[in-house]
């Protein structure tokens, strides 16, 4: 065989192999282990060749195997066995260097298919078969790049489309410069399911866009986080908002299924600011509702800026009684907003002038206020004059030369507030607000199991058992064969 002639093994009609059975090249390795390859082809010199070994499968007729391969590699069942191995030897050039295996096609570039399923053992270890495995000691195990489409797509009928697991780092890490780092879309199931034992189940970071976005149309939730003992969803921000919910109905809902006392639906904690803040333009900032317990509880001082209204119930103070119980003392209501002050004075003259307390006088309207007297003695007293700074108490019987006895009198001053507009029995529109509060009911959330158990959601759309491979254009492939390969050589 001359250089450049075809390898004529098992042929019956030169120059092509037209044998009716498979041509087999059997290599029995050396007992000394010096022969590691059965068949070795090298392409050297110029011009540059497109392939060292090329396999074309133009066979026609019925296909009983279901797969028509150009190159088929098989190895026995062994932990170190590889059907097809592609390797390059060059300096490392991340993402755009030498390629071990490259698949180019109009449909699926590289397809990995396993015959058995994927299960988890007691230690959450993946066992059984795997369609595609990417492994790297210190780099990227699997890297997907797309110009306008998806870099990596994972899809499954009843299990996880893409599963990422790591011993100390991130199981799945997504980064993007301008677009979405990770997008999960589902019709009826769970878009992204992340499970962690001791660390964060899902960690999303973004500088200008959304770090994690989950979209679902009819499924349980756009983003669902679940933890055994710590936080199901953890959101942190340096200067912005840790977790934000936007919805035309309930933007953020917290629901607890624990026992009374220890269970809390929503918890807000802050070192120096506000633990929980509710803001509304024309509705209700914070609404609390309870069917059998207390709608709200405050363990410290409470400040209300604005009007304070109680609808359908009294205002009372809970005071500890001598018998150990708490007793209710109710507020006295009035048709206007008043301030009151109390005092007591003793005098022996015909009259006495009582000055208003300066701090109290600065808070009331002093042009018209009321003074109520309580005399602690057999005397008739009345208020003879009211001024902006004081009022005068006089005796009814003040005859000249009469013996005047010392008398003690208590007084109560009632005045309108100076900081609000005086309005009697004003009307308020509180009915719509009460109706809105009664509609604050948490949505019905399905119970979802994760971890070692399957997620109780509907399965996604059914996939075909094998990828559909388009028909081959034999004429185009024949014209693309290497130069001189189709010509008969007479050497």
Secondary structure as GFF3:
##gff-version 3
##sequence-region A 1 491
A	DSSP	beta_strand	118	120	.	.	.	ID=ss1
A	DSSP	beta_strand	126	128	.	.	.	ID=ss2
A	DSSP	beta_strand	183	186	.	.	.	ID=ss3
A	DSSP	beta_strand	193	195	.	.	.	ID=ss4
A	DSSP	beta_strand	213	216	.	.	.	ID=ss5
A	DSSP	beta_strand	224	226	.	.	.	ID=ss6
A	DSSP	beta_strand	316	320	.	.	.	ID=ss7
A	DSSP	beta_strand	326	330	.	.	.	ID=ss8
A	DSSP	beta_strand	338	347	.	.	.	ID=ss9
A	DSSP	beta_strand	351	355	.	.	.	ID=ss10
A	DSSP	alpha_helix	358	361	.	.	.	ID=ss11
A	DSSP	beta_strand	370	375	.	.	.	ID=ss12
A	DSSP	beta_strand	381	386	.	.	.	ID=ss13
A	DSSP	beta_strand	390	395	.	.	.	ID=ss14
A	DSSP	beta_strand	407	416	.	.	.	ID=ss15
A	DSSP	alpha_helix	431	438	.	.	.	ID=ss16
A	DSSP	alpha_helix	474	479	.	.	.	ID=ss17
###
